[in-house]
Amino acid sequence: MYHKALLSKLKKYFFAGCLLILLVNNYCFAQVTPPGLGLTNAVAWAAVGLRQDLDTVKKWQSMTYFGVGRKSNPDNYDPLYKPAIVIFNQEFYRQLSTRWQYSLAASYRRQDEYDDNYPYGYEDPKIKQEFRVYGRFSHIFKTGRLKLVPTFRQEFRKFYAPDFTNVSENFQLRSRFRLQLTVNLDAGKIHRLIAASEQLFAVSKNNTPDAWTDFKYKESRFALYYSLSLHARPFVINIGYMNNVLPGKPTHYGHYIGVDITFTNPFKIKRKKKESAGENLE
């Protein structure tokens, strides 16, 4: 019965994904990797994005995406078992040169909070709201079919309960160091592989107790994505896997499956094809 129910859920998500693919009519070259969701075994993540060049502001580009995640219980590996997170993200990129870019962004996240102990029900409060602002700097190295992009990202994260009262963690400052490699598998850049390694460090200001935590290493994320871009029917779909490594005794490994689709420049009838400024989005 359990396997039949899981198969039924996967079929629903598969057909929904196919419908989204048929609706897309533009392309981009970046992936929206899943957010980290803590001590969980398996996660399913899907996102739809909209990327637009801003003609009125030279060399700027807007990227908006909406994402939804579900996750397993600690005692199973069903990535669709229960709701996990909803994200709305807005980012603005500026290409400084062929090698340098930076971006500024704001994000709203609504995350379901569960007890780590059986029967893994909701905590009180059961929802944590997060408002996030961040900036990032990236340096781009290109050679042949390879592109290597190291990125530094600094975040400020503010947390609230569903009624906007305080939760135990007031806010957090988090630093992220990411290295991403893109490999074009063909001369037409239709098929690509994208591999990324990211390490996260953070310090928090808590409400209870009223104190700062130590600045320390929090987690690592390792991702491998396949990207398909059909220029005759221009869209890009990215499908991939991310391994979320949380330190501890023992070390915890979370397995994430992600899919995302992004519309590019829908408000321009004709535009010269170019690579997107955004290199990594989560």
N, C-alpha and C positions, 0 to 999 in steps of 0.2 A: 504493500500500500504506500509506504513512504517513497519508494523509488518511482511509482506511478505518479504521485503528486508532484515530485520534483521534476519529472519529465514533462508534465503538463505545464508547469511554470516556465520551464526553459522554452517550450514551444511558443508560449504567449510572447515572451521577450524576443524570440527570434523573428516572429512575424511582425512585431512592432518595429524592430530594427530594419527589416526589409522595406517596410513602408516609408520610414524616414529616408532611406537611401534613394528611393524612387522620387522623393520630393526635392532632394538637394540638386541645385544646378550651378554651383560654384565650387572653387577649390582653394585649398591652403596647404601649408606644409608644416604643421606642428601638431602635437598631441596634447590632450588634456589628461594628465595622469591622475589616478585616484588620490583622494586625501587619506592620510593615515587615520585608522579608526580603532587604535588601541589593541587590547587583548582579545582578538577575534581570530578564528581559524581561516575563514574564507569570506571574500567580499565580492559583490557584483557592482560595477560602476558604469554609468552611462551619462553622456553629456552631449548637448547640442550647442554650437557656438555660432557667432556672427562676427566676422572680421570686415572692417571697412577702412579704406584709405580716406584720410581727411584732407580733401583738396584745398580747403580754405586755410589749413595750417600745415605749412610745408614740412614734409618728412615725418609727420605724425600718423599714427594708425590706431584705431580703436578695436579692442577685442572684448566681446561680451559672451559669457556662456552661462548656461543653466545645467546643473548636474544633480543626479539623484543616486544615492548608494543604499544598498541593502547588505546585510551581513548574517553570518551564522551565529548560533549559540556556541559557547565554549566547549560543549560536548558533542558537536556535530560539524559537518563540513558543507552544509547547505548554504550557498552564498545568497539565496533569496529568502532566507528564513524569516527575517524581520526587518522593519525599517531601520535605517541607520543615520542618514544625513541628507539634507537638501541644501544646495549652494547656488547663490547668484553672485557672479563675479564680473567686475568691470575693470579693464586695464587699458592704459594708453601707452603706446610705444613710440620712441623716437630713435631713428637711425642716425647716429652721429657721423658715421663714415661706413665704408664697406666692412670694417672690422669691429666697430664699437656701437653698442646700443644700450639704452636704458629705458626703464618703464616705471610708471606710477600706477597704483591700483587700489581699489576698495572692494570689500567682499562682505556679504552677509551669509551666515551659516546657521542652520537650525539642526541640531544634532540630538538624536534620541540617546538617553542615558540609562544603562542597564546595570544591575547588580552583577558583580563577578562571581557570586556564589549561587548555587542551585536554589530555587528554580529559575534564576536569571531574569527576574521580572524588572519592571521599571524602578529606577531610583526616585527619590523625592527631593527636588522636582524632577520630573521625567524628561524634560526638554532643557537643553542648554543653548542659549542664543550666543552667537559670536559676531562681533563687528571687527573687521580686520582692515588695516591699511598697510601697504608695503611698497618698497621700491627695490629695483634690481639693476645690476650692471652685468653686461655680458661682453665677452671678447670672442670674435669669430675667426677661426683658422680654417682655410679651405685649401685642399689640394686634390686635384683629379675628382674622383667620385666621393671623397671623404670630406666631412665637415665636423670639426671638433669645437665645442662651445663650453668653456668654463663660465659659471655664473655665480655671483654672490647676491643673496636676497636677504633683506632685513625687514622684519615684521613687527607690528604692534597689534596685539590681540586683546580685546576687551570682552568680558563674559557677563551674561545676565541670565536670570531665571525667565520663564515664560511671561511673567508679569513685570519684568524689568527690575525686579529686586536683585540684590547682590547674591552671588553664589560664593562658595568657599575660596575660589581663585578669582582675584579681582582683575588682574591683567597680566600679560606675559610679553616679554621681549624675546624674539626668536631669530636666530641667525641660521641661514641655510647655504650650504656650499654644494654646488651641483656641477657635474661633468657629463656632457652629452655628446655622443658620437652618432652621426647620421651617415649611412652608407647608401649611395644610389646604386641599385642593382642593375640598372640599364641606362643607356645614354639618354633616353627620353624622360628619365626621372618619373616613370610610372610606378615602379616598385622600389620601396625603400625599407631599410631596417634602421630602427632608432634604439640605441642602448643608452641608459643613463644610470649614474650612481650619485646619490645625494645623502649628505650627512647633516643632521639637525642638532643645534645646541640652543638652550633656552634658560632664562631666569624669570621667576614669577614673583609677583607681589600678592600675597594672600590676604583675605579678610579674616579667616579663622584658621590659625592664629594670625594676628596682625604683624606679619614679618615677611622678609624677602627670603627666597630660596637661594641656593648656590647656583651659579652659572655652570651648567654641565651638559655633557652629551646626552641626547634623548633617544635618538633612533637613526636608522639608516634605511634607505629605500633604493632598491635595485629594479630597474624596469627594462623590458625588451618589447618593442612594438613593431608591428608590420604596418606599413602605410601604402595605400593604393590610391593612385590619382589617375582617373580616366579623362584625358584632356578633351576628347571628342564629346564627352558628356561630363563637363567639368565639375567634379567634386572630389573630396578626399575623405576616405574613411580610415580610421586608425583602430586596430585591434591589438591588444597586448596583455602582458602579464607583469605584475609588480610583486616583489617580495619585500615585506615590511619587517625589519629586524629590530626588536625591542630588547635592550640589555636587561639582564636579570639572572636569577638562578632558579631554573634554567633560562637560557635565551629563548625568547618567543619569536616564532616565524609566522607571519600572516600572509595568506595567498590571495592576491587580488586579480580579478579579470576585468578589463576595461574596454569600452568601445566608445568612440566619439566621432561626430560628424560636424563639419564647420562650413557655413555659407561664407563666401568671400565677395565683397563689393557688390551686393545686390542692388545698390542704388546707382549703378553706372551701367549703361547698356554695353559699351565697348571699353575695354581697358587693356593696355599692354600687359601681358603676363609677366609676373615677377615673383620672386620668392618672398614669403611673409617675413616681417621683421621679428615676430615672436618665435623664440626658439623652444621654450618650455613653459607650460602654463600652470602647473600645480606645484 
